[in-house]
Amino acid sequence: MANKHIVWSDINLDLDDWRDDLKTEYPNASDDELTAKMYEINGYYLDDERVNLNIQLPEKIIVIADLGLWNGRVQGYKMIDSGNIKDCLYSDCDMNEWYVDNRGDFRCTAIHHDGTNHYLYRVFKDNVTESQIDRLQEKIYEGKATRQDISRVTRRLGDDIGDVYGWKFPKRTQEVER
């Protein structure tokens, strides 16, 4: 299995990969014009992925962030209160790549002028209490959250996304134990 299943990316776009198709449509365009058109069309594909991933989940989504800032790396989190996977596909960064890794986790690599951010998207489990959510947020903020802490109160999104694209991931450890 591949290390990651890409949902959408504008990192490492290569005009040579697009040139033949673009030249058919825009035969007199310069390379600069073709490059601009490549990014424009690829941007429309992101809108398509938001339609594909319009999946309403029963709980909020937490984005666990490893941020690359001008003064070093910082841990943080953000809540996506809508609980809809399509709302994960937004960023203020210059370039982004959303993908599902080989563990079934939905992630994003986001590049900006100061560095690179790494995001992990997880949905809270149905039976989680507000105090459990608060404790996880505290641990993330303190930089002490472990994989076990995260998995205790959230579940991965890769299975929901995989259902759309036909991707399969290894069963989660808890399911194997049952």
Secondary structure, 3 states (H helix, E strand, C coil): CCCEEEEEECCCCCHHHHHHHHHHHCCCCCHHHHHHHHHHHHHHHHHHHHHHCCCECCCCEEEEEEEEECCEEEEEEEEECCCEHHHHCCCCCCEEEEEEECCCCEEEEEEECCEEEEEEEEEECCCCCHHHHHHHHHHHHHCCCCHHHHHHHEEECHHHHHHHHCCCCCCCHHHHHC
